[in-house]
């Protein structure tokens, strides 16, 4: 009985410590993700090396966070129903994992879009899609749902893009028309008959 109590207290402390470490890694990665945007001018090579360096650091932080949180979730799984505290800790770690996978997907998406090598571009976009799908499988997330639209369009998976747009409409996660009308990620599908139309009374020009 004493051993069980000791194990419970150790795991309780470790789950809180793991959450703090994971949260720090997520914030660190997001900081480099934001920093990357200050270097690169899209469509040019200006600041591209610094841009890739920041994205690689961000991806590394996200990857470390995902590994840490998944390991802790596995350890906590047998204990998540033993107390309200452990149940809450488990839920917090799950939310942290989803946020990190969403950020990871976005970083991979940005790197893929800026990559000149088509093979590398496609590989990164597929990895981004995998990360977004991991999040969407658990819970529709506004950024994640729309990014799945973008990444499937960039992969020329037109058969899937329409379904993704329909899912966004259903989940109420589709951005305003002004956003999708100017998003270059969607250029390959903009002339499709099923592409979202501007709302009635909108002054947004239709190309």
N, C-alpha and C positions, 0 to 999 in steps of 0.2 A: 504493500500500500504506500509506504514512504517512497519507494522507487517510482511509483506512478505519479505521485505528487511532484517529486523532483523533476521527472521528465516533462510534466505539464508546465511547470514553472520555467524550465529551460526553453521549451518550445515557444512559450508565450513571449519570453524575452527576445528570442531569436526572430520571431515573426515581426515584432515591432522594429527590431534592428534592421532586418532585411527590408522592411517597407521604407525605412528612412534612407538606407543605402540605395535602394532602387529609385526612390523619388529623387534623390540627389543626382543619380545617373541620368534620369529622364530630363531633369531641368538643365543639366550640363549639356546634354545632347541638343535640347531645344535652343539653348543659347548659341551653340555653334551653327545650328540650322538657320537661325536669324542672322548671325554674323555673315554667313555665306552670301546672303542676298545683297550685302553692301559691296561685294567685290565684282560680281559678274554682270556684264551687260549682255542680255540674251541676244542671240543671233550674231555675236562677235566672239573673238578670243580674248577680249579684254577681261583680265582678272580671273580667267578660267582655272588656272592652276591653283590659285588661292581658294576659289570656289569649291573645287574638287577636294582640296585638303580639308576644308571646314566640313564638307558633307561626309567625308570618310571618318573624321573624328566623331561627328554626330552619330553616324551609323554604328561605329564601334561602341559608343556609350549606350545606345539603344540595345545593341546586341547583348552587352554585359548585363543590362537591366533585365532583359527578357530571360536570360539564362538563370540569373539569381532568383527572380520571382517564380519561375517555373519549378525550380528545385525546392523552394520553400513551400509552394502550394502542394507539391507532392508529399512533403513531410507533414504538412498540416491536415491533409485530407482525412486521416483517421480521427483527428481531434476536433474537426469543425463543428460537430454536433454535441460536443461535451460541455460547452458553455457558450453564453452569449458573447463573451469577450473573444473567444477563438473564432466564433462564427463571424463576428464583425471584422476581425483581423483578416480572415480568409476573403471576405467580400472586398475589403480595401485592397488586398493584393491582387485580386481579380481585376478590379477597376484600373489599378496601376498597370497591369499587363496589357489591358485593352488600349489604354492611352499610349503606351510605349509602342505597341505594334502599329497603331495608327500613325504615330510620328515616324516610325521606321519606314512604313510604306511611302509616306510623303517624301522622305529623304531619298529613297531609292527612285521614286518617280522623277524627282528633280534631276538626279544624277543621270538617269536614263535619257531624259529629254535633252540634256546638254552633251551627251556622248556622241561623237562623230562616227565611231565604229558601229555599224548596224547590228552586228552579232552581240556586242556588249550592250547596246541599247535595248535590244529585245530581251536579253537575259535579265537586265535590271528591271525592266517593266514587268516581266513575268514574276520576279521576286516581289515587286511592289504589290502586284495584284494578289499574290499569295498572302501577304501581310494584311491587306485590306479585307480579304475574304475571311481571315481568322477572326477579325473584329466583327464583321457583319454577321457571321454565323452565330455569334452570341447575342449581339444587340445592334440594331441599325443606329449608326452614328452619322450625324449630318455631314461632317467632313469626309468620313470614310465612304459613305454611300455615293457621294458625288465624285470622289476621286476614283471610285470603281468605274463610273461612267467615262471619266477622262482616260483612264489607263486602258480600258477595253477599246476605246476609240483610237488611241495611239497605236494599239496592237492590230488595228484594222479588223477587229472582231465585231463587224457590224451586226451580225446575227444576235450577239449578246448585248450590244449597246442599247438597243431598243428595250430589251427586258430590264436592263439596269435603270433606264430612265423611268420606265413604268413603276419599278420598285420605289424609286425616289418620290414619284408622285404619290404612290400609295402610302409611303412612310412619312410624307410631308417633309422631305429632306432636300428637295430640289431647290437650288438657289433662285433668286428672282431672274426674270427673263433677261434683264440688262446684263447680268453676269454671264449667262450661257451664250448670249448673242455675241459677246466679244471675246470668249475664251477660245484661243487658237488651238487648244487641245481637241476641240470638237470640229475643226475645219473639215475633216474627212466625211462627216455625216451631216453637215449643215444643210445640204440640199435634199436630204432624204424627206420623203413625204411625212414621216412620223416624227421629224424633229419638232420640238416644242414650238408652238406659235406664240407670238406676243399677245398679251391679254387685250381684250376689247378696250378701245380708247387709248391704247398705248401710243406714245409718240416715237418709240424706238424704231428707227428705220429698218426695214427688212431688206437684206442683201439679195 
